[in-house]
């Protein structure tokens, strides 16, 4: 179940959760073991082997849990940039990498427990069940983060802004769990974000190759890919080199967008990868203002959309 982007809703029939900077994940615990999936259904159990500890955290009970896979930075906050070191999917990480970048599952919903489907139960009851199946308040691999029913979504978003956090997700207390995007859950961000296709880049002159600027696009109402901006910030040197290695083999001669950039040095690529881009606003001139790269997302390019102009 996915949230709809919007302003914090009013009313006292919503619970509020902090939006954590990680990778959405579904953990399935059954009699045969444990599996971890992304929101697109990719099996990433090999990528995050330490999440096998979720089984012990819930006392070995069978369950399907929804939540966020996070890697905590030195400041104690989840860092998506840090989590990127655990990609690509299905690469079994070394013991050293697991020690350097351990991950944790932040469970915020339960879909089934002991073989019983509870998706029809209201959100408030599902959260109660989720807390009940935890045998400890927190484990090294799983936590049930707090949610608030006595704080307004708007006030919580202000708290997030003051503490340099991503934003909030407000969820109706009576909402069932339904696949797909729903207005019953509302995501409000301190800064706007969009999942956009990477359609090209401009390389640096560094030896070995690295990305200086990404060109990003989304599908318009006609279904065409439209270039919406260039992104040059938010990437570490490690990430710039990694992106170059990913994009270099998929370079193409023709632009995949209807409004190509004519700037020298542009290298067009197949729209195979999708990045999450934070930005201040999307102008009527159809360009992102102050965009910043946050990381790759497990989303297909066909699902990307141009943002709504301010």
NORKA-V227910 format. One record per backbone hydrogen bond with DSSP energy under -1.0 kcal/mol. CO is the residue of the C=O (numbers start at 1). NH is the residue of the N-H. Records with the same first field share a line. If there is no record, write none. Layout:
CO: NH ; NH
//
This chain:
2: 182
4: 187
13: 173
15: 171
16: 148
17: 169
20: 22
23: 69
25: 67
26: 37
27: 65
28: 35
29: 63
30: 33
33: 30
35: 28
36: 44
37: 26
38: 41
42: 38
44: 48
48: 51
49: 52
50: 53
51: 54
52: 55
53: 57
54: 58
55: 60
56: 59
57: 135
58: 61
62: 114
63: 29
64: 111 ; 112
65: 27
66: 108 ; 109
67: 25
68: 106
69: 23
70: 104
71: 79
73: 76
77: 73
79: 83
80: 84
82: 85
83: 86
84: 87
88: 91
94: 98
95: 99
96: 100
97: 101
104: 70
105: 143
106: 68
109: 66
111: 118
112: 64
113: 116
116: 113
118: 121
119: 177
122: 126
123: 127
124: 128
125: 129
126: 130
127: 131
128: 132
129: 133
141: 105
142: 139
143: 107
148: 16
152: 156
153: 157
154: 158
155: 159
156: 160
157: 161
158: 162
159: 163
160: 165
161: 164
166: 190
167: 19
168: 188
169: 17
170: 186
171: 15
172: 175
173: 124
180: 2
182: 185
184: 172
185: 4
186: 170
187: 6
188: 168
192: 279
194: 277
196: 275
197: 217
199: 269
200: 215
201: 267
202: 212 ; 213
206: 209
210: 204
213: 202
214: 231
215: 199 ; 200
216: 228 ; 229
217: 197
218: 226
219: 306
220: 223
224: 220
225: 258
226: 218
228: 288
229: 216
231: 214
233: 293
236: 240
237: 241
238: 242
239: 243
240: 211 ; 244
241: 245
242: 246
243: 247
244: 248
247: 250
248: 251
250: 270
263: 266
267: 201
268: 252
270: 272
273: 198
274: 297
275: 196
276: 294
277: 194
278: 292
281: 289
282: 310
283: 286
287: 283
289: 280
292: 278
295: 276
297: 299
300: 303
301: 304
304: 219
//
